[in-house]
Amino acid sequence: MKKNAVAIIFENDLIEKDIFNNKPTNSLEDLYEKLEIFQPDDTDGYLIDTSDLFFKKKKQSNFSQTKKNKRQYYIKPKNIFELYAISKKIRCVALYSLPDNFRYAHKQFLLKILNFKRLSISRLGYLSDNSISKDSTLKNQFFFLINYRIKYYFFRFLQILHIIKNVDFFFEASQKIIDDINNAKSKKIEKLFPFLNLSYYKKKIRINSQVYDNFLKDNPTLENKYIVLVDSGFDHVDRIIREGKINPNNRETYYKQLKELLEKISKIYNKEVIICLHPKANYPNSKYFEEIKKSFKVEINRTNEFMYKAEIILFFESSAIVTAIMLKKKIINLNSKLMGNYYFKRNNLYKEKINLFQTDLNDFDFNNKENLENLLNNKIEYYENYINENIIFEKNITSNDQIKRSLKELFFNN
């Protein structure tokens, strides 16, 4: 009889990147912790390194082949026959960290043949629009097509042909994303012709967002001590990929206007400004950015901590703003054409969806605190629907526990 198991399927040269949070991951210990996210207490967990399946790589793994405890194991099959032998011993649902690209297509095909069930976890709970603006140049649209869309179309085609595995269990924090998947063209065609199996996601399960998990874990004392800017960086790589090189004069104007706005709102509220930098953004050697660093307190990797203590939170486009919405903080959405068409469009998502107060960097004309307070407080009532649809599905339970519970009900107990 097969043992119930969960797994992360990965390769040594890919594990530099955290498959959940895009952060560096350099040890098996980190991966074991990720495994615990969806590993029920009575189920074995495996880290399956597929680096040597088809040929021995010159660069060998630095990982020691040890187990963390009695129920978690690291396995590195020497060939496809060893992986086949493993698959015959376990009834497994796995998170595939092998990218959807040409280099790993043959391994994804093998995993499908061996019937490793597949899961995917998305706990962001925020709005996203990764398309490219219609106003972009033909050159930028071409590069976006090459870098993003062709790969997507190719792997969707392979999935439709049943060459690679679709996702058996998709855990998602946003009801909107689940609704969009259910209303997609492929789903409508599948309802008419069920044998086609066009859908990339089979079973969709709603869970809580990561920000709610963090809140339960931190159990913070909320304060109204600071004005906090959640910064995304002017020179964001997503923008550069779509729109090319940034005009340095626009950069200087942007940081000059940002500094002036922060000074105004600090004066209105008589509170200290904290700027939380994006840990992955490239920040420039520019005159006005250096002035900002001298004028205000700048922090990195402490965003949640300061949002818990904020009276007002300012942001451009950032997934971190979901925390501010959940906390029902006063929020100002900043925007500027200087940021380019892609980010100008993304900055408007929250304004349109939640009716947040938005101001252009060069058009913040409030001098009266009472008027601004009334405006921001009145906007808070619009947060509730967003919280219910994207952040909190069940109260007082982590998404980890929701995932484990669902896997036991939908897979292991069947």
N, C-alpha and C positions, 0 to 999 in steps of 0.2 A: 504494500500500500504506500502511495506517495505521501511524503511529508508536505504540509502546508508551509509556504515560504514567501518572503518578499525579497526583492533584490534591487540593487543599483548596478546597471551594466555600463561600464565605463572603460576608458583606456588611459594609460599612464600619461601620455603626452597631451591629454585633454584636461586632466584634473587640476591644472593650474587655476581653473576658473570654477568658482562655486556654482553648481547647477541650479541653485535656488536664488542666490542673491548677487551673483556675478562678482564675488569677492575672491581673493586668493585662497586656495585650498592646497595645503602642502603635506598632508599626512592622512593616513588611514583613520586616525582618530576623528578628524573632521567629517570624513565620509560616514563613519559609524553613527555620528550624531545625526546626519541627514537621514540615515536609514531608520533611525528611531522615530522620525516624523510619521512614518506610515507603517511601522512594524508593531502589530498587536503583541501583547505580552506572551501569549501562548504559541507564537509563530516564530520559526527560524528566520534569520536575516542573512543575506549573502551580498558581499561585494564581489562582483564577477568582472575581472579584468580580461578583456578580449584582445589584448595587444598582440598575443602570439598565435592567434587562431590559424592564420594562413601561412605565416612565415615568421621566423625568429628575428626580432628587431635588434639592431646593434646596440641601441640605447636601452638598457635593461631597467626595470622598475627599481626604484629606491625603497619601495615598500617591503617590509619584512612580512613573510607569509605567516601571520599569527592571527589569533582570534581575540576579540575584545572580551567576550565572556562565553558562557556555555551556549548561547543562542545566536551569536553573530560570528560569521566566518568570512575570511578573505580567500578567494579562489582565483587562480590564473591558469585556465586550461591551456595545455601545450598545443592542442590541435582541435579540429572540429569533432573528432571522435570522443575526446574527453568531455567537451561541452554537451554532446549528445548523451553521454552516460549520466551527466549531472541532470539533464532535463528529464530523464526517465525516473529519477529518484525524488524529484520535488514537483509539487503543484504550485507554480510560481506566478506572481504578478510583479512586474518589474518597472522601474523608472529607467527609460533609455536615455543615457546622456551622450549617446553617439549622435553627432549632428546630422540633420537632414541635408546631406550634400553627396556629391558623386563619389567621394572617396570612401564613404561608409555604407553605400547602398547595398553592397554584397553582404555585409554583416547584418544589416537590418533584414535582408531577405532570409538569411540563415535563422535568425531569431524567430521570424514568422513561421518557418518550417518546423522549428522545434517547439512551437506553441508556448512561448513565453508571453503570457498576457501582459498588456502594456497599460501603464497609468500615467497621467500627467496632472500636475498640481499648479494652479495659478491662484495666488492669494493676495494679489495687489489691490483689487477693489477700487481701481481708479479708471478714469476715462482715458482713452487712447485713440489717436488717429495717426497712423504711420504712413499715410498716403503722401504723395508729393503734390505740391500746389500746381494748379493748371497754369499759373503765371510763370512757372520755372522755364528756363531755357530748354531747347531741344537737347542740348548737350547734357544737361543735368538730368532730364527725364530719361535719356538713354542710359546713363550710368546707374540710375536708380533701377531701371529695368534689368540691367545686367547683374547688379549686386544683390538685388532682392527678389524681384518678381519671377525671373526665369527659374531660379532654384525652387521657388514655391510651386510654380506650375508643373515642373518636372516631377517633383515628389508627390504632388496630388495625383498626377497621371499614373505613377507607379502604384500608389495606394488604390486607385480605382481599378487597376488591373490585378489587384491582390498580390503584387510583388513584394511590397513592404507592408508592415503592420500598421493598421489604424489604431487609435487609442480606445481601449476597452472601457476605461474608467477615467473620466475627466472631472477633476475636483476644481471648482471655480467659485470665487467669492462674489462675483457680479452677476446678478440676475439678468441684467441687460445683455451681457455677453452670451449667457445661456439662451436667452430669447432670440438673439441675432442668429445663433447657430441653428436653432430650431426653425427659424424662418428663412434660412438660406435656400438658394435655388436647388442645391443638391438634395436637401431634405424634402423639398416639395416634389422633386422628380422621384425620389425614393419611395414616397408615399404612393405614387402611381405605379411604380415598378420596383417593388421591394427586393427583388432578386439582384438588382444592380449594385446595392451596397456602396453608395457613393459617399456617405457621410464619413468624415475624418474622425469624428467623436461618436462612439456608440452610446455609452451611458453617461449622462451629465448629472453631477451631484453638487448641490449648492453647499458651501461651507462659509465659515467666518473668514474675515480678512486677516492678514498678517498684523495690521496696525491694532486690531482688537486683541490679538494674541499678545502683542507687546504691552498693551495697556493692562491686561490681566496679570502678566508677569511682573511688570514694574510696580503696579498698584500705587501710582504716584499721588502726591499731594498737589492739587492744582492751585496755581497762583496767578496773579495779574501784575507781574513785576516788570516785564520787559516789553519792548517792541522788537519783534523777531522777523528778520528777512530770511526766508528760505530761498537760497540762490541756486540757480541752475547753471550759471556760467554763460557769458556772451559767446565764447568760442566753443560751443557744444559740437561734438563730432557728428551728431545726427543732422545738424544744420549744414555743416561743411560738406558732408557726403551729398546732400541734395542741392546745395546752392553754391558750392565752390568757395574760393578764397574770400575772406572778409575784408571789407574796406577799413583800414586802420583809422581813418577820420571818423567813420561811424562809431567805431569802438570808443574813441575818446569822448565823443558827444554823448554816447550812452552812459558811460560811467560818470561824466560830469552831471548829467540830469539825475542819475540815480543818487548821487551824493547830495544834491540839492533837495530832492524829495525826502530823503531820510532825515536831513537836518530840519525840514519843516515839520514833519510829523513828530519828531523828537521834542521839538519846541512846544507843539500844541499839547502834548501829553506830559511833558516834563519827565520823560522816562528814558532810560538807557537803551540804545539800539544794539542788538546782537545780530551779527551776520553769520548765518550758518552756510558755509561753502559746500558745494557739491564735491564729494570725495574723488570723483572721476573726471571732473572738468579741468580743462587746461586754462589756467588764469594767466593773463598777459603781463608783460613788463610795460605798463602804461602809466602815464603821469597821474591820471585821475583815479585809477584803481589803487595806486600807491597812497593817494590822499585818503581814499576811503578806509584803507587799512590803518592809517594813522588816526583817523577821526572816530572810528567805531571799533568795538570789540569784535574780533573775527574768530570763529570757531570752526572746527571740522570734526565730523563723527560724533557730534553731540546734539543733533537736531531735535530728537524727541525730548531730550532733557529740557531744552530751552522752550520748546513749544508748550510743554506742560506748565511752564512758568510765564507764558506770554499773555499780555492783555490784548495785543493786536498782532496778527501774523500777516506779513506781506509775502507774496510769491509771484513768480511768473508761471511757467508750466512746470509742475513738479508732482511726482507721485506722493511726496511727503505731505502734501496739503490734505490728504485723506485723514491724517491724524487730527489736524485742526478742525476739520468738519465734524469728525466724531466727537471731539471735545467741546464743540459748539463755541469756538472762539470767534472773536471779531476778525474778519478776513478782508484784506484788500488785495484784489487781483491786479497786478501791474502788467502793462503791455506797451509795446513800442514797435513801430515800423522798422526801427533800426535793427531789430533782431532778425529780420528777414521774413519772407512770406510763410515759410514752414512753421516757425515758432509763433508768429503773429496769429496764424490760424489755430494752432494748438492752445495758445493762451486763452482763446475765446471759448473753449469747450466748457469750462466750469461756469463762466458767466452765463452761457446759454442754457446749460443744464440745471444749474442751481440758483441762477439769478444772483450771483455774487456781485458785490460792488467792484467795479473795474475803473481804473483811471490810467490815462496815458502818462508816461514818465514826465513829459513836459507840460502837463495840463492838470496838475494837482493844485487846485486853487482854494482849498479849505483853510480858513484861519480861525474859524469858530469851532471849538471842541464840542459844544452841545449839538450843533447841527450834524457833525460827523458821527458822533455817538449815536444819535437817533437813527441815522441812515444805516450804520453797521449793525446795530441791535435789531432793526426791523428785518434785516436780511437773514438772521439766524433761523427764523421760522421755516425758511425754505430748505434747511439742511435735513429735516427729518426723513423725507422720502428717499433722499440719497443714502442716508445711513441705513435705512431698512432694505434698500435694493442692492447695496454694494459693500457694506461694511459689516453689519451684524445680522446674521441669520438666526442664530440661537444665542441667548445670553448665558454668560457664566460657563462657557465651555470653549476650549481651544479648538482650532481647526485640526490640530494633530489628533485629538480624541475623536473628532467627527469623522476624519478619514479612516482611522482604525475601526471605528464602529461600523462604518459603511462597508468596508472591505470584508469584515466578518459576515455581515448580513447578506451582501450581494455575491460574494465569491467563496469564502472559506466554509461557510455553513451550507452551501448548496451542493 
